[in-house]
Structure formats: structure tokens, C-alpha cells
Amino acid sequence: MMQMRQGIFILLLILIILATACGDQSIMNGQDDKSMNTNQKKEEIIIWHTFSEKETNIFENYIIPLFEKDFPMIEVTPVRQAYSEELKSAIIARASTNKPPDIVRMDIAWLPKFAQLQLLYPVSNFEDFKDIKNRLYEEPLASNLYKGKYYGVPLNTNTKVAIYNQKLIEKFGIEKLPELMKELIDIVEKNNLVIGIDDLSPWETYHYFHGLGGVLMNSSYSKAQGYLDSEQSIKAVKKLLELYKNGNLTPKLFDAPNTWEGVLDRTYFMIDEGPWFYSVNSQEKIDFINELTVSSPFPETDGKRAVLGGENLVISKGTKHLEASWTFVKWMTSEVPQTQLARTGLIPSNKQINLTSFKQFPYYQTYLNSLDDTIIRPPVAEWVEIREVYMRYFKLIFTESISVEEALSRAAIEIDELLEEKGR
Amino acid sequence: MKNKKSNILSKLVVYSLLLLGVVVFIFPFIYMILTTFFTEAYQLPKPGEVLTVKPNLENYDRVWNEYKFYRYFLNSTLVAGVAMVGGLFLGAMTAYSFVRFEFPGKEILFRAFLFTMMIPLVLAIVPQFTVIQNLGLVNTYWGLWLIYIGGGVVGSTFFLRGFFETIPKDLEESVIIDGGGNWRIFWSIYLPLSKPALATMAIFSFQGTWDEYFVALTIIKDEALRTLPIQLMMFQGQHASNWALVFAASLIAILPVVIIYIIFQKRFVQSGGSDGAIKG
């Protein structure tokens, strides 16, 4: 009994010590805490971003100081966050209670949701918005458009390009890389080659589905029935399934496709990937990859190639520093910061940036050549839910648990319900 | 003799199966440890590569020092420690009151407690954040503790109420005869007899807050105040992750939970200490 009493006493003591120890939160306050800055005259804007470590280094140590030099009355506080679904909910929670970061660097696929929830300030309301429009790539800029207004500007952009194994190209005497999807399919089928994809998400498969003739929705993104379940879509998915069953699409789809290694060790004839396939590596590894592979724009169908990715800069509607935020956002699309960002391997959204000087990244040009022909994922607020439906039914199709016709018909109904429920 | 032989044979089968089970369960863990020995692993290494890698602690060193994991480790220890002790202590008192006191609306209140456990965190985060903001506790650990201890009290009350109900009321009489009150009964009878339940709850509570990501992400703004799970997520890139670093960081992060489990696991399976306390 005595022992127990002592035990509980110790526990209580720990609680009290721990609680009082944080009275001044001394462990918790960082020395670099900018909120402690007593310089009242400066206007502080907070930006949440999900840059990688390498990108963060350039952003925080080179780009922000350059801005602060140009605009000494504005102080930019960057907060690095991990990219996750929870981050999206955290931003929504903060914005809903008027405690948002002033600026967010946001995945282009998230923007419609935030615009629908009216959490973003429409930057097309600024008079000088039209002045910066011209310097930006058209498709990435369009990813900011929601119900006729622009809710952000593209900061960096990307898409996927085809990456082929050099040795397999030589071995099978392929003289010209496929320009059209039809040519690619002919080559892999004729030579019994394998295409590597990582999973069945739209990011991995939508461009194949589209390339083989499939259509997800109508052009105003309001209806899937009549499109996703149409004959041409059924034909496209049947072709994909056939490729998978014949071993022309990675047989390890539900295992670990390891596409990055696979295209180097000749498991795959081709994979498609974003610029990070190169940029996360050391220069030595990039050179090694360049020896073993060759890149080319993703095979085209009806003028479209691969899915558009990238990040936009958006301003929270609840910001108390609207003008300062806009000043920063505008400046970020200008030549100096865009060139700095390109040093990390990110593709600039400013089309005036000359990337020929970036000799270490010879792959840049392939991505730039693809940017005008990208496929935009439907810019609807329900995209996350639609993506889930798409993946669920594609999985059922590829495990042959359900026929292609039935899967696409059911998926189209579910997607229409989602679109109807919440309204665009 | 024949009996002995078949006995050995059945033991052999049983042990082989158990060993197989151990291998199956431990394999991913070993694979994870071996992956941390690679300098770079943007794609998971193949089994052949894994078995030939030379063990080194370089990634652990990088995670701990270069990425300042020691700081977030300390932050998490503070957050989870206080939340565990606070939640458990208040939860035990609340459970005691549910077991030993009669008051109007007791069952309704208890059901309301249960109901709050069923609300998904994503739905609750906006109202919770509003409360924390109105109290001026955004970006402080007090805000985190309010939510963690509040949630912890509900869980421990639910868990400990059932346990407290198995303690015979007759035990209290000896305290009452000696002039002790409710506090003495709670302190000298209920808590000591509930050690196994408290230990189990301590593990759950510590693990729950140690791993908690979403609330901490929403409430905490400053990088210096971040807890381990937030920092751990930083290692996962949007497009590509260096799994060697991710796994090294994960292994460091689970260490305290493993230690807490080892300390308390002996108490885990024990039943209450009140058996035979009262003569029939």
C-alpha cells in the first residue's frame, strides 16, 4: 500500500513539475521565433508551403531575403508543412476560424475545394492581375480558375513525360520514339515490352485512359454518365486491361512496381514521371540516369499528353495583410525568384524564364515542350471523392472482380451523385 | 516411450508454427531496420540488396542531429507525458464518481461521454479550434493538453468505470470505520487495486498522444513547438521520399512506446488485486 502511495505521489509530482516547467514554455519557444520580433513597423505575412528540404533551403535563404530587400516593410515568415490530407483539413479549420496563414502554396488539385468553401481571395479582383497573366503558362494559370474567377497564380508547374530505357530502345532497333499513343502501344505489343505505372490513381492512369480514347466527364465537368460509361471509354479501359493481362502493363501493379528502378534495370521499357524523378537525386545519379534513359513528351492523343501537376500561390480570404500578400505573390511569379526556384529542379510557371543555362538538368526541355498539351484533372471541388470512386472501380476492373461495362456504369452514377449532391 | 516421442513431435510442430509466426510478424520490422542502413532509398530496396547492406548509424545520426529530432523528441515527451498523467488521474476520479455516487442524470452524462468518443476528429476539429482560439491558446501546449486531456478523460472514465465496478464495496467499510472519507477510499483502495487497469490505460494514453498528428498540426504553428509526428511527416516528400530517413526517424519515434510497453506489460494481463480480499 505504502509503495502504491509513493508511486502515485511520484506521478503527481511529475505532473506538477512538467506543468509548471512549461509555465514560461521555455523548452517550446524557438530562438528563431519571428513573432518575438519587436519591430512594429514591418508588416508580417505568413506563408505555409510544402517545399522539399532542398527547395525550402533556396526559398527561405535566398528568395525571401531577396524579396525583403526589395520590400523592406514586409516581413515574410515561411512555415514548412508536410504534404498530407490532414494539412488540407488543418488549413480549412484555421481558415474557418479566421486564423489562416496569409498565403498558402497549394497543390493545384486542392484549389477548387478551397474556392468552393470561399476561403480564398479571388486574385483576379486585383487590377494588375491581367499584367502578370501574360508571363505565365496558360494551362497552369487555368488551374486557378473556378467559376469564372482566378483564385491564385501558378508558382511552379509540372507534368509527366515518358522516360524510356536506352538499352531496350537499342536492342529492339526503335529508331523514332513514339509520338502518338497508338505508336507506343504498337511498339510494346510487337516487342513484348512492359510499361511501368505505380498504381491505379488518376495521376498514374488518367493519361492512358484518355490516350486510349476514354472520357471522364463532359467539357463543363458537370456530368460523367454518357461519358465515363460511353462505348469509347469502355473500349479504352478494355484495352488497358488487355495490356495488363498480356504483361505489357506492369504485372506487379498490386505488389511493388518500383518503376524508378525498373526503367533503369530494363524491367520496364517506359515509365512516365514528373521532374522529381531526376531532381531528388545527386548530380552524379542524374548523370547516371541520363546515360541509361532517354526522355520524350508523353505520347499524344488529340493534342493532349499527360496530367498537369504543380502548385499555386493563393491568398486566404481572412488575411489581414491583403496588399502585402498580393505584393509577395506577384513578385514570386517574376523572373528572379522563378529562376532561383528552377535551381532546385522545379519547373517555373513563368514562360519567360530561360532554362538553357541549366545544363545540369537536361531534362527540363522535355517537360517544357509538354506543358502546352497537358490534361487538366476536372477542376471540381469534389475531386478527392471522385478520385476515390475512380480508383475503387479501376481496382475492381483490374482484379477482374467486375466487368468493365458494369464498373464504369456504376462509377459514372456515383460521380454524378457526388457532383449533384454538392453542386459545382 | 511412444507417448514421449509423440509429445516431442507435437511440441516441434507447435514451436515451428510459433517460430514461423514470429518470422512473418518480425520480417517487415527487420526489413525496415535494414533499409535505414542505405544512404538513399527513394524506392524500397530489393531483398537481395537489403541482406548485403553494411550496418551503420549514419541516418540515425542525421535524423537526430541534423534534423534536430532531439528537440521534437523532448517536445513530444512533454506533451504526451503531461497528457497521460493528467488524463489518467482526472479519468480515474471521474470513473470513481460514476461508480460510487448517485446523482441526477448520471447515465445520461455517461452516455454523452461515450457519444463524444464516436465523433470523428475531422468533424470536431473546427469547433475545437474555435474554443482553443477563444481561450487564446493557439500555438501553445496548454491548448493541446486541453484537447488531449479532455479526450483522455472520456476514454479512461469509460475503461476504468468497468474495472472499478468489480471492486467489492465491502472493502470500503474498513476505511469508513477508521474514519476515512471518499478521498481515502479512492486513494487507498481503488487506485492500488486498479494498477493493471491504470497501467494498460497509461500505455494507450501515452501512445495515443505520442502518435497524434492532426490536432498538433492544427494547433501548433511554430516549428520549434512541433511534436514528433509532425516532424516525422516532413520526411515524406510530396512526390518522392527517402525511405532510409523515413524509417530511421520512425524507429526513433516508436522507441518510447516500446519502452513504456516493456515497463507496463507485466501489469497488462493481471486481473484486479481484490481476489480473496473479502471472506465469503
Contacts between the chains, C-beta under 8 A, distances in Angstrom:
chain1	res1	chain2	res2	distance
A	1	B	188	6.5
A	1	B	192	6.0
A	4	B	191	6.7
A	4	B	192	3.9
A	4	B	195	7.1
A	5	B	187	7.4
A	5	B	188	7.5
A	5	B	192	7.9
A	8	B	187	7.3
A	8	B	191	6.0
A	11	B	85	5.7
A	11	B	89	7.4
A	12	B	85	7.7
A	12	B	89	7.2
A	14	B	81	7.0
A	14	B	85	6.1
A	15	B	82	6.5
A	15	B	85	4.2
A	15	B	86	6.2
A	15	B	89	7.0
A	18	B	78	6.2
A	18	B	81	5.7
A	18	B	82	4.7
A	18	B	85	7.5
A	19	B	82	6.0
A	19	B	86	8.0
A	21	B	78	7.7
A	22	B	78	6.5
A	22	B	82	7.7
A	22	B	141	5.7
A	22	B	142	7.9
A	25	B	140	6.6
A	25	B	141	6.7
A	25	B	225	7.9
A	27	B	74	6.1
A	27	B	75	6.9
A	27	B	78	6.4
A	28	B	75	6.5
A	28	B	78	7.9
A	28	B	140	7.9
A	28	B	141	6.2
A	28	B	222	7.7
A	28	B	224	6.5
A	28	B	225	4.6
A	29	B	222	7.6
A	29	B	224	6.4
A	29	B	225	7.6
A	30	B	222	5.9
A	30	B	223	6.5
A	30	B	224	2.4
A	30	B	225	7.3
A	31	B	224	7.6
A	32	B	223	7.9
A	32	B	224	7.0
A	33	B	222	5.8
A	33	B	224	6.3
A	35	B	222	7.5
A	50	B	238	5.8
A	52	B	237	5.4
A	52	B	238	7.3
A	79	B	221	6.6
A	79	B	223	6.8
A	80	B	223	7.1
A	80	B	234	7.0
A	81	B	217	7.6
A	82	B	230	7.1
A	82	B	233	3.5
A	82	B	234	5.0
A	82	B	236	6.2
A	83	B	236	7.7
A	83	B	237	7.5
A	83	B	238	4.0
A	84	B	233	6.0
A	84	B	236	7.8
A	86	B	213	6.2
A	86	B	214	4.9
A	86	B	217	5.8
A	87	B	217	6.8
A	89	B	122	5.6
A	89	B	125	6.4
A	89	B	214	7.1
A	89	B	218	7.7
A	90	B	125	7.6
A	90	B	214	7.1
A	90	B	217	4.9
A	90	B	218	4.3
A	92	B	126	7.6
A	93	B	125	4.7
A	93	B	126	4.9
A	93	B	129	4.8
A	93	B	218	5.2
A	94	B	129	6.9
A	94	B	218	6.7
A	96	B	126	5.2
A	96	B	129	7.9
A	97	B	126	6.8
A	97	B	129	5.4
A	97	B	130	5.0
A	97	B	133	5.4
A	99	B	129	7.6
A	99	B	133	5.8
A	99	B	138	6.3
A	107	B	238	7.7
A	256	B	44	6.3
A	258	B	43	4.9
A	258	B	44	7.1
A	258	B	46	7.9
A	259	B	43	7.9
A	260	B	42	6.3
A	260	B	43	4.8
A	261	B	43	5.1
A	261	B	46	7.8
A	274	B	239	5.9
A	276	B	237	7.7
A	276	B	239	4.2
A	276	B	240	5.1
A	277	B	240	7.8
A	280	B	42	6.1
A	280	B	237	7.2
A	280	B	239	7.7
A	280	B	240	4.8
A	280	B	242	7.8
A	281	B	40	7.8
A	281	B	42	7.7
A	282	B	40	8.0
A	285	B	40	7.9
